[in-house]
Amino acid sequence: MSGNEHKQQKLNVKYADPSLKLDKAQLEFMKLIEEQNLERVQKLKRLRRNNLITAGALITSVVGIYAYSILSVKQEKFLDDFEEPRKVAN
């Protein structure tokens, strides 16, 4: 037996015999697990969507606050008319 055949034989041991049929309890268990997995996937998709919506809202508000603060500082003109105080002579 060559090394490649020996590896192939080892791999086949890991898999079930395809000629064997599953009984009713095993099929029902597989359906139950599949339904639970589908529910889990749907919850994860919903959670991901909600997280993306929250992240979008936070980013939008941060950019809005930043833009507003830049514009409001840009519009400040109280320092443009600033005059140095006169020195008082004694």
VOLUM-607194 format. One line per 2 residues: number of its first residue (from 1); their letters; for each residue x negated, y negated, z of C-alpha. Coordinates in Angstrom, 3 decimals. Each point is the difference from the previous one (the first is absolute). Layout:
N
NUM> A> X:Y:Z | ...;
//
This chain:
90
1> MS> 0.000:0.000:0.000 | -1.557:-3.324:-1.033;
3> GN> 0.048:-3.110:2.185 | 2.698:-1.695:-2.078;
5> EH> 2.372:2.984:0.280 | -0.587:0.116:3.745;
7> KQ> 0.943:-3.694:0.318 | 3.102:0.566:-2.132;
9> QK> 1.029:2.895:2.217 | -0.436:-2.152:3.119;
11> LN> 2.145:-2.756:-1.511 | 2.824:2.380:-0.850;
13> VK> 0.198:1.112:3.622 | 1.103:-3.504:1.007;
15> YA> 3.134:0.036:-2.157 | 3.179:1.972:0.571;
17> DP> 0.950:2.843:-2.268 | 2.299:-1.462:-2.704;
19> SL> 1.904:3.257:-0.337 | 1.397:-0.371:3.544;
21> KL> 3.333:-1.824:0.255 | 0.799:-2.483:2.763;
23> DK> 2.889:0.858:2.256 | 2.939:-2.327:0.708;
25> AQ> -1.394:-1.339:3.298 | -3.283:-0.999:-1.636;
27> LE> 1.818:-1.784:-2.838 | 2.221:-1.883:2.466;
29> FM> -3.051:-0.983:2.029 | -1.715:-1.269:-3.156;
31> KL> 3.078:-2.084:-0.871 | 0.107:-1.406:3.539;
33> IE> -3.671:-0.970:-0.130 | 0.470:-1.530:-3.453;
35> EQ> 2.944:-2.111:1.243 | -1.982:-1.151:3.038;
37> NL> -2.931:-0.920:-2.224 | 2.299:-1.944:-2.331;
39> ER> 1.427:-1.936:2.975 | -3.537:-0.728:1.226;
41> VQ> -1.027:-1.270:-3.426 | 3.075:-2.246:-0.197;
43> KL> -0.731:-1.429:3.464 | -3.604:-0.683:-0.995;
45> KR> 1.105:-1.717:-3.224 | 2.463:-2.155:1.962;
47> LR> -2.685:-0.831:2.565 | -2.494:-0.921:-2.727;
49> RN> 2.586:-2.216:-1.734 | 0.854:-1.761:3.265;
51> NL> -3.690:-0.508:0.773 | -0.583:-1.509:-3.451;
53> IT> 2.980:-2.339:0.435 | -1.294:-1.089:3.416;
55> AG> -3.515:-0.534:-1.361 | 1.387:-2.052:-2.887;
57> AL> 2.034:-2.173:2.355 | -2.989:-0.576:2.284;
59> IT> -2.338:-0.843:-2.878 | 2.567:-2.367:-1.502;
61> SV> 0.512:-1.802:3.301 | -3.750:-0.302:0.647;
63> VG> -0.643:-1.387:-3.487 | 2.947:-2.391:0.416;
65> IY> -1.267:-1.281:3.345 | -3.507:-0.392:-1.409;
67> AY> 1.240:-1.878:-3.076 | 2.240:-2.247:2.105;
69> SI> -2.842:-0.852:2.382 | -2.371:-0.785:-2.888;
71> LS> 2.604:-2.221:-1.659 | 0.904:-1.786:3.218;
73> VK> -3.641:-0.733:0.845 | -0.544:-1.186:-3.562;
75> QE> 2.880:-2.467:0.348 | -1.197:-1.522:3.237;
77> KF> -0.853:-3.640:-0.577 | -0.357:-1.317:3.525;
79> LD> -3.799:0.140:-0.257 | -0.042:-1.917:-3.292;
81> DF> 1.047:-3.255:1.708 | -2.325:0.496:2.920;
83> EE> -1.865:-3.148:0.992 | -2.921:-0.027:2.366;
85> PR> 0.838:-1.697:3.277 | -1.403:-3.485:0.370;
87> KV> -2.854:-0.406:2.362 | 0.726:-2.231:2.930;
89> AN> -2.634:-2.633:0.561 | -0.712:-1.085:3.551;
//
